[in-house]
Amino acid sequence: MKYLMAIDAGTGSVRAVIFDENAKQISVFAKEWTHYKDGDVENSMSFDCEGNWEIICSCIQNAISIAGVDSEDILAISASSMREGIVAYDGDGKEVFAVANVDSRASEEVGYINEKFPKLEKEFYDISGQTFALGALPRLMWLKNNRLDVYNKVKKVSMISDWVLYKLSGVIASDPSNGGTSGVFSLEKRKYVSKMAKELDIKDDIFPDVLEAGEVMGVVSPSVINKTTLSSKTKIVMGGGDVQLGAVGLGVVNENEVAILGGSFWQQIVNIPKNIKPPKDMSLRVNPHIISSLSQAEGISFFSGLILRWFRDVFAYEESEQAKKENTDVYHILEQKASKVPVGSYGIMPIFSDTMKYKKWYHASPSFLNLSIDKDICNKASMFRALQENACIVSAINLQKIQKWTNTTIESIVFAGGASKGELFCQILADVSGCKVKVPKVIEATSLGCAIVAGVGAGIYEDVAKDSKRLVEWDREYIPIMENTKKYKDIQKKWEKAYEAQLKLVDDGITISMWKAPGL
């Protein structure tokens, strides 16, 4: 038997997953990681290349050990990562600057660009589908303005998934799906547009070659064999962005197909032809798909998975101890309790992520509304269910926006990521959206998509889209309870009004935004 490895570098954790040649998951090893503030730099989220590489190597070693396979039988490796995060290298290939996805240190730079060049963001958005909020150019401008000695050293820039593959192969290159989120990229031509950098007096010769997902970059470098226990014969294959590879791992590879990935952040995606222009109001994000003929309209819910992790860590000590004793998942125990709470969670209304407002993207102060001192109503179970319901409501609103822009009708949603493990979560999503919800057997869809492109590079699979449809298997599906759907529509309307009021408190300087895009 031969094998494939996927490395998925997410916002809150990284994992190495081994699949056999039939796309059956053999082993997985994951570790949580944290991105740190850069000294006293406000709103910074640095990516620790040195420390995170050690974590990745540990995951690779442990995944191989757990699988009990010979490293020489791992034919190929590919990688996915959180999008937007960038790594800059000097002439020797050493990392000199790196930030994770929601680093927003470049607020002044975004403000400066929009003030001096008021039409530029819209011009760039029409080409790339991205705003300046999380783009590479304002971050590089920040580096130039604040760390000129570091900026002068920069010879190449790549995305974080590219960095993982560079560490394994010694080759710096990008793919369209993740490179596109840099904002220095053409949706239609699927390549970097260096003149964008030149217009802002940023180095325009630092962007790498672009390879499509599934193209072979090389083999495992001799320098990392001891650190990873990998074989020098293993091919390193171009991967991509976590959401787009997740779509491949879900069989969402044709036009008008829809998925929600419920990870640290939640993404709601709809496949569209690559020649469709982004919406005029700049309300949504548009990214290159792994499939070269497609783009993806995308809504994003901030921190949905991380909020549940926070809730677990702060409030669910007893459930965590119970989970250890029973050898089960703490979220399973929380769901069992939450399933006894009625629809609407006694009116408890979480205020965390807003719906997608890409042009003016910021969030209210984190809070719960309508809490009560009645312990039978306001408790861990009802608050946990309220968070689940809210994640689904925000997702549904984002999908409604995409439907309106693309003039499509959504009847079925593929749901994956950690959240889809929860039976209650899946039913709530079906009820809130009014759509059938399908859950694949392999819920780590991004890792499976990553393995599929690795398999194409290794020559054991023929075509990403064709083999995606062939290899994805379904576990279960959920049909909406229409009585609940009606209730959630009313809850959605109330939540939208409440969120608008909470945003005004931020605008008035009374509360502090959970996250605010640079330049706002």
KOLVEXLUM-829129 format. One line per 10 residues: number of its first residue (from 1); their letters; for each residue y, x, z of C-alpha. Coordinates in nm, 3 decimals, always signed. Layout:
BEGIN
NUM) a) Y X Z  ...
END
This chain:
BEGIN
1) mkylmaidag) +0.000 +0.000 +0.000  +0.351 +0.116 -0.081  +0.667 +0.030 +0.111  +1.044 -0.016 +0.086  +1.310 +0.038 +0.352  +1.637 -0.145 +0.404  +1.917 -0.020 +0.628  +2.161 -0.292 +0.726  +2.478 -0.165 +0.894  +2.636 -0.480 +1.035
11) tgsvravifd) +2.945 -0.535 +1.243  +2.765 -0.552 +1.576  +2.441 -0.368 +1.508  +2.240 -0.165 +1.259  +1.875 -0.208 +1.170  +1.610 -0.034 +0.966  +1.353 -0.272 +0.818  +1.034 -0.182 +0.634  +0.878 -0.419 +0.380  +0.557 -0.384 +0.185
21) enakqisvfa) +0.554 -0.409 -0.193  +0.501 -0.787 -0.166  +0.827 -0.815 +0.032  +0.647 -0.886 +0.360  +0.835 -0.749 +0.660  +0.625 -0.483 +0.834  +0.858 -0.352 +1.103  +1.217 -0.357 +1.220  +1.412 -0.153 +1.469  +1.772 -0.241 +1.555
31) kewthykdgd) +2.041 -0.109 +1.785  +2.374 -0.259 +1.879  +2.680 -0.044 +1.824  +3.047 -0.063 +1.908  +3.359 +0.029 +1.713  +3.635 +0.181 +1.919  +4.012 +0.174 +1.932  +4.165 +0.487 +1.776  +4.354 +0.633 +2.072  +4.662 +0.421 +2.130
41) vensmsfdce) +4.671 +0.281 +1.775  +4.719 -0.094 +1.802  +4.460 -0.320 +1.635  +4.249 -0.023 +1.528  +3.870 -0.036 +1.497  +3.740 +0.311 +1.416  +3.395 +0.368 +1.272  +3.223 +0.656 +1.453  +3.046 +0.836 +1.167  +2.886 +1.102 +1.384
51) gnweiicsci) +2.760 +0.871 +1.659  +2.659 +0.592 +1.423  +2.462 +0.829 +1.203  +2.258 +0.926 +1.510  +2.192 +0.558 +1.575  +2.085 +0.504 +1.212  +1.847 +0.800 +1.226  +1.694 +0.661 +1.544  +1.643 +0.322 +1.379  +1.475 +0.483 +1.078
61) qnaisiagvd) +1.241 +0.690 +1.296  +1.145 +0.397 +1.515  +1.092 +0.158 +1.224  +0.851 +0.408 +1.065  +0.671 +0.465 +1.397  +0.634 +0.092 +1.465  +0.504 +0.029 +1.113  +0.254 +0.312 +1.143  +0.299 +0.404 +0.779  +0.307 +0.741 +0.607
71) sedilaisas) +0.664 +0.829 +0.513  +0.547 +0.941 +0.169  +0.441 +0.580 +0.101  +0.801 +0.459 +0.139  +0.897 +0.454 -0.226  +1.267 +0.377 -0.193  +1.550 +0.302 +0.048  +1.867 +0.105 -0.004  +2.149 +0.006 +0.229  +2.384 -0.279 +0.299
81) smregivayd) +2.679 -0.296 +0.534  +2.970 -0.498 +0.659  +3.223 -0.516 +0.380  +3.585 -0.383 +0.386  +3.503 -0.086 +0.611  +3.590 +0.244 +0.443  +3.506 +0.611 +0.487  +3.725 +0.896 +0.355  +3.585 +1.243 +0.284  +3.732 +1.587 +0.235
91) gdgkevfava) +3.639 +1.825 -0.048  +3.327 +1.937 +0.137  +3.203 +1.581 +0.184  +3.290 +1.573 +0.554  +3.412 +1.240 +0.691  +3.777 +1.268 +0.797  +3.868 +0.901 +0.849  +3.661 +0.584 +0.883  +3.730 +0.228 +0.992  +3.514 -0.080 +1.047
101) nvdsraseev) +3.567 -0.408 +0.869  +3.839 -0.582 +1.071  +4.048 -0.276 +1.153  +4.402 -0.406 +1.121  +4.610 -0.103 +1.210  +4.801 -0.119 +0.880  +5.014 -0.420 +0.974  +5.344 -0.242 +0.912  +5.221 -0.110 +0.579  +5.118 -0.457 +0.462
111) gyinekfpkl) +5.457 -0.591 +0.571  +5.634 -0.308 +0.387  +5.438 -0.368 +0.065  +5.503 -0.743 +0.071  +5.872 -0.691 +0.140  +5.933 -0.421 -0.121  +5.691 -0.560 -0.384  +5.682 -0.938 -0.315  +5.475 -1.023 -0.624  +5.226 -0.738 -0.599
121) ekefydisgq) +4.969 -0.895 -0.362  +4.933 -1.199 -0.589  +4.902 -0.973 -0.896  +4.631 -0.766 -0.727  +4.457 -1.079 -0.591  +4.432 -1.226 -0.942  +4.243 -0.911 -1.047  +4.038 -0.838 -0.735  +4.004 -1.166 -0.544  +4.126 -0.981 -0.231
131) tfalgalprl) +4.449 -0.980 -0.032  +4.596 -0.677 +0.144  +4.477 -0.797 +0.487  +4.161 -0.585 +0.501  +4.210 -0.382 +0.185  +4.178 -0.007 +0.145  +4.528 +0.058 +0.010  +4.732 -0.040 +0.321  +4.489 +0.160 +0.536  +4.531 +0.466 +0.316
141) mwlknnrldv) +4.906 +0.416 +0.328  +4.882 +0.406 +0.710  +4.688 +0.732 +0.699  +4.955 +0.886 +0.478  +5.233 +0.765 +0.707  +5.070 +0.856 +1.038  +4.812 +1.131 +0.977  +4.949 +1.318 +0.677  +4.736 +1.624 +0.747  +4.423 +1.407 +0.729
151) ynkvkkvsmi) +4.547 +1.215 +0.423  +4.605 +1.542 +0.237  +4.239 +1.633 +0.291  +4.106 +1.310 +0.137  +3.918 +1.368 -0.189  +3.690 +1.063 -0.197  +3.674 +0.717 -0.044  +3.371 +0.490 -0.022  +3.250 +0.180 +0.159  +3.024 +0.199 +0.465
161) sdwvlyklsg) +2.701 +0.107 +0.282  +2.788 +0.382 +0.034  +2.832 +0.620 +0.328  +2.482 +0.541 +0.458  +2.337 +0.623 +0.116  +2.553 +0.934 +0.091  +2.415 +1.059 +0.423  +2.065 +1.012 +0.286  +2.115 +1.142 -0.068  +2.427 +1.359 -0.072
171) viasdpsngg) +2.576 +1.141 -0.352  +2.901 +0.947 -0.309  +2.915 +0.634 -0.526  +2.997 +0.263 -0.489  +2.854 -0.067 -0.608  +3.067 -0.366 -0.717  +2.967 -0.605 -0.439  +3.100 -0.387 -0.157  +3.346 -0.179 -0.359  +3.508 -0.505 -0.466
181) tsgvfslekr) +3.608 -0.577 -0.107  +3.830 -0.268 -0.108  +4.080 -0.469 -0.313  +4.115 -0.180 -0.560  +3.872 -0.339 -0.800  +3.836 -0.571 -1.100  +3.616 -0.878 -1.055  +3.567 -0.916 -1.427  +3.520 -0.549 -1.525  +3.332 -0.454 -1.206
191) kyvskmakel) +3.500 -0.118 -1.160  +3.777 +0.043 -0.955  +4.133 -0.002 -1.087  +4.298 +0.324 -0.990  +4.641 +0.217 -1.121  +4.662 -0.018 -0.820  +4.672 +0.289 -0.595  +4.918 +0.464 -0.823  +5.161 +0.171 -0.802  +5.179 +0.227 -0.425
201) dikddifpdv) +5.199 +0.606 -0.452  +4.847 +0.646 -0.310  +4.607 +0.903 -0.453  +4.444 +0.743 -0.757  +4.166 +0.998 -0.816  +3.970 +0.937 -0.496  +3.760 +0.639 -0.601  +3.392 +0.710 -0.675  +3.172 +0.627 -0.969  +3.034 +0.272 -0.969
211) leagevmgvv) +2.662 +0.204 -0.994  +2.504 -0.140 -1.003  +2.269 -0.233 -0.720  +1.919 -0.111 -0.801  +2.029 +0.209 -0.977  +1.871 +0.529 -0.843  +2.113 +0.774 -0.681  +1.864 +1.050 -0.602  +1.606 +1.127 -0.334  +1.623 +1.195 +0.039
221) spsvinkttl) +1.820 +1.514 +0.102  +1.628 +1.803 +0.262  +1.892 +1.824 +0.535  +1.803 +1.481 +0.680  +1.424 +1.490 +0.660  +1.377 +1.620 +1.015  +1.634 +1.380 +1.159  +1.480 +1.074 +0.995  +1.109 +1.167 +0.939  +1.156 +1.044 +0.580
231) ssktkivmgg) +0.986 +1.203 +0.282  +1.170 +1.410 +0.023  +0.997 +1.197 -0.243  +1.163 +0.873 -0.135  +1.424 +0.745 -0.379  +1.770 +0.645 -0.261  +1.886 +0.334 -0.446  +2.233 +0.181 -0.468  +2.273 -0.121 -0.241  +2.580 -0.328 -0.161
241) gdvqlgavgl) +2.767 -0.566 +0.062  +2.575 -0.749 +0.332  +2.666 -1.098 +0.215  +2.586 -1.042 -0.152  +2.257 -0.871 -0.073  +2.192 -1.154 +0.169  +2.229 -1.393 -0.122  +1.962 -1.197 -0.312  +1.736 -1.216 -0.008  +1.782 -1.593 -0.008
251) gvvnenevai) +1.719 -1.649 -0.377  +2.085 -1.752 -0.417  +2.124 -1.581 -0.752  +2.219 -1.861 -0.990  +2.548 -2.036 -1.057  +2.654 -2.305 -0.803  +2.392 -2.207 -0.544  +2.516 -2.204 -0.184  +2.434 -2.011 +0.132  +2.560 -1.958 +0.484
261) lggsfwqqiv) +2.484 -1.629 +0.654  +2.500 -1.670 +1.030  +2.545 -1.319 +1.165  +2.820 -1.149 +1.368  +3.064 -1.317 +1.132  +2.961 -1.625 +0.936  +3.004 -1.628 +0.561  +2.990 -1.937 +0.341  +2.926 -1.847 -0.022  +2.908 -2.030 -0.354
271) nipknikppk) +2.806 -1.852 -0.676  +3.054 -1.884 -0.963  +3.091 -1.721 -1.309  +3.268 -1.385 -1.286  +3.540 -1.486 -1.532  +3.677 -1.769 -1.311  +4.020 -1.673 -1.179  +4.072 -1.681 -0.802  +4.250 -1.993 -0.665  +4.626 -2.003 -0.715
281) dmslrvnphi) +4.699 -2.068 -0.346  +4.506 -1.753 -0.240  +4.325 -1.957 +0.025  +3.977 -1.818 -0.046  +3.822 -1.485 -0.110  +3.634 -1.402 -0.431  +3.388 -1.110 -0.448  +3.160 -0.956 -0.709  +2.799 -1.069 -0.669  +2.506 -0.829 -0.692
291) isslsqaegi) +2.419 -1.022 -1.012  +2.649 -0.874 -1.275  +2.736 -1.208 -1.442  +2.848 -1.373 -1.119  +3.115 -1.365 -0.853  +3.108 -1.545 -0.521  +3.365 -1.775 -0.367  +3.362 -1.704 +0.004  +3.479 -1.852 +0.328  +3.457 -1.648 +0.648
301) sffsglilrw) +3.432 -1.757 +1.011  +3.543 -1.479 +1.243  +3.320 -1.357 +1.527  +3.093 -1.667 +1.532  +2.784 -1.464 +1.623  +2.974 -1.221 +1.844  +3.122 -1.514 +2.038  +2.772 -1.639 +2.117  +2.675 -1.287 +2.222  +2.980 -1.277 +2.449
311) frdvfayees) +2.879 -1.614 +2.597  +2.526 -1.484 +2.654  +2.644 -1.166 +2.823  +2.907 -1.331 +3.045  +2.754 -1.665 +3.141  +2.379 -1.657 +3.076  +2.247 -1.406 +3.329  +1.986 -1.649 +3.467  +1.867 -1.741 +3.119  +1.849 -1.372 +3.024
321) eqakkentdv) +1.630 -1.298 +3.326  +1.412 -1.598 +3.244  +1.378 -1.478 +2.885  +1.256 -1.138 +3.006  +0.992 -1.298 +3.229  +0.873 -1.535 +2.958  +0.899 -1.276 +2.679  +1.117 -1.503 +2.471  +1.467 -1.508 +2.324  +1.750 -1.601 +2.558
331) yhileqkask) +1.909 -1.804 +2.279  +1.592 -2.012 +2.260  +1.631 -2.102 +2.628  +2.000 -2.183 +2.583  +1.915 -2.404 +2.284  +1.651 -2.593 +2.483  +1.916 -2.680 +2.739  +2.181 -2.755 +2.476  +1.947 -2.993 +2.291  +1.980 -3.235 +2.585
341) vpvgsygimp) +2.359 -3.249 +2.538  +2.481 -3.534 +2.314  +2.661 -3.487 +1.982  +3.016 -3.371 +2.049  +2.931 -3.184 +2.371  +3.126 -3.429 +2.587  +3.441 -3.355 +2.391  +3.447 -2.981 +2.466  +3.639 -2.817 +2.184  +3.615 -2.438 +2.129
351) ifsdtmkykk) +3.917 -2.262 +1.982  +3.805 -1.932 +1.828  +3.779 -1.880 +1.452  +4.010 -2.072 +1.223  +3.904 -2.187 +0.879  +3.971 -1.959 +0.584  +4.343 -1.912 +0.513  +4.323 -1.588 +0.321  +4.692 -1.556 +0.233  +4.806 -1.608 +0.593
361) wyhaspsfln) +4.506 -1.522 +0.805  +4.530 -1.535 +1.182  +4.364 -1.712 +1.471  +4.468 -1.899 +1.781  +4.407 -1.763 +2.129  +4.039 -1.793 +2.230  +3.989 -2.094 +2.454  +3.795 -2.409 +2.535  +3.975 -2.744 +2.538  +3.867 -3.057 +2.727
371) lsidkdicnk) +3.682 -2.875 +3.002  +3.601 -3.080 +3.307  +3.518 -3.009 +3.671  +3.216 -3.237 +3.646  +2.925 -2.992 +3.656  +2.694 -3.246 +3.492  +2.918 -3.252 +3.187  +3.085 -2.914 +3.178  +2.818 -2.648 +3.213  +2.651 -2.369 +3.021
381) asmfralqen) +2.444 -2.606 +2.809  +2.737 -2.819 +2.693  +2.963 -2.518 +2.632  +2.688 -2.342 +2.435  +2.628 -2.648 +2.219  +3.003 -2.683 +2.166  +3.010 -2.327 +2.029  +2.722 -2.407 +1.794  +2.890 -2.724 +1.673  +3.217 -2.544 +1.621
391) acivsainlq) +3.059 -2.266 +1.412  +2.911 -2.535 +1.185  +3.235 -2.734 +1.163  +3.436 -2.430 +1.056  +3.169 -2.348 +0.797  +3.173 -2.701 +0.662  +3.550 -2.698 +0.620  +3.533 -2.369 +0.430  +3.268 -2.513 +0.197  +3.485 -2.821 +0.144
401) kiqkwtntti) +3.768 -2.594 +0.029  +3.539 -2.417 -0.219  +3.410 -2.750 -0.352  +3.765 -2.872 -0.412  +3.868 -2.555 -0.598  +3.552 -2.521 -0.810  +3.502 -2.897 -0.860  +3.139 -2.869 -0.756  +2.919 -3.084 -0.533  +2.712 -2.922 -0.260
411) esivfaggas) +2.391 -3.099 -0.164  +2.178 -2.814 -0.029  +2.259 -2.508 +0.183  +2.041 -2.204 +0.237  +2.087 -2.085 +0.597  +1.992 -1.739 +0.721  +2.084 -1.467 +0.966  +2.026 -1.468 +1.339  +2.174 -1.816 +1.389  +1.909 -1.975 +1.164
421) kgelfcqila) +1.641 -1.888 +1.417  +1.767 -2.177 +1.626  +1.617 -2.515 +1.541  +1.909 -2.692 +1.708  +2.158 -2.476 +1.518  +1.993 -2.568 +1.186  +1.994 -2.940 +1.261  +2.357 -2.930 +1.375  +2.452 -2.755 +1.048  +2.271 -3.024 +0.846
431) dvsgckvkvp) +2.438 -3.301 +1.046  +2.787 -3.149 +1.028  +2.773 -3.068 +0.656  +2.578 -3.375 +0.546  +2.361 -3.141 +0.337  +1.994 -3.047 +0.338  +1.952 -2.710 +0.508  +1.676 -2.472 +0.395  +1.565 -2.175 +0.605  +1.363 -1.889 +0.452
441) kvieatslgc) +1.062 -1.732 +0.620  +1.239 -1.398 +0.629  +1.561 -1.482 +0.809  +1.692 -1.125 +0.782  +1.799 -1.210 +0.431  +2.032 -0.914 +0.387  +1.751 -0.670 +0.462  +1.517 -0.849 +0.221  +1.782 -0.842 -0.054  +1.830 -0.476 +0.017
451) aivagvgagi) +1.456 -0.417 -0.016  +1.449 -0.607 -0.346  +1.712 -0.382 -0.504  +1.527 -0.080 -0.361  +1.213 -0.213 -0.529  +1.394 -0.242 -0.861  +1.502 +0.121 -0.825  +1.148 +0.223 -0.736  +1.013 +0.048 -1.045  +0.785 -0.197 -0.863
461) yedvakdskr) +1.017 -0.492 -0.935  +1.154 -0.581 -1.275  +1.480 -0.767 -1.221  +1.690 -0.847 -0.913  +1.746 -1.217 -0.991  +1.398 -1.285 -1.124  +1.220 -1.113 -0.838  +1.451 -1.270 -0.582  +1.336 -1.616 -0.688  +0.973 -1.501 -0.692
471) lvewdreyip) +0.968 -1.327 -0.355  +1.171 -1.559 -0.131  +0.951 -1.797 +0.068  +1.067 -2.102 +0.262  +0.989 -2.176 +0.623  +1.144 -2.514 +0.698  +1.417 -2.757 +0.602  +1.641 -3.002 +0.785  +1.770 -3.337 +0.663  +2.105 -3.459 +0.797
481) imentkkykd) +2.109 -3.750 +1.040  +2.386 -3.951 +0.880  +2.486 -4.122 +1.206  +2.561 -3.776 +1.347  +2.741 -3.675 +1.027  +2.988 -3.960 +1.075  +3.054 -3.851 +1.434  +3.111 -3.491 +1.329  +3.364 -3.594 +1.063  +3.574 -3.749 +1.338
491) iqkkwekaye) +3.528 -3.441 +1.558  +3.632 -3.219 +1.266  +3.959 -3.410 +1.221  +4.041 -3.379 +1.591  +3.954 -3.009 +1.592  +4.181 -2.937 +1.294  +4.474 -3.105 +1.470  +4.400 -2.921 +1.795  +4.375 -2.586 +1.617  +4.708 -2.641 +1.446
501) aqlklvddgi) +4.867 -2.701 +1.785  +4.700 -2.390 +1.928  +4.836 -2.181 +1.641  +5.186 -2.302 +1.725  +5.143 -2.160 +2.075  +5.075 -1.821 +1.912  +5.377 -1.865 +1.684  +5.595 -1.943 +1.987  +5.476 -1.628 +2.167  +5.308 -1.822 +2.447
511) tismwkapgl) +4.948 -1.722 +2.371  +4.793 -1.421 +2.197  +4.610 -1.448 +1.866  +4.238 -1.363 +1.871  +4.293 -1.169 +1.548  +4.583 -1.141 +1.311  +4.578 -0.993 +0.962  +4.797 -0.689 +0.904  +5.149 -0.779 +0.798  +5.171 -1.112 +0.983
END
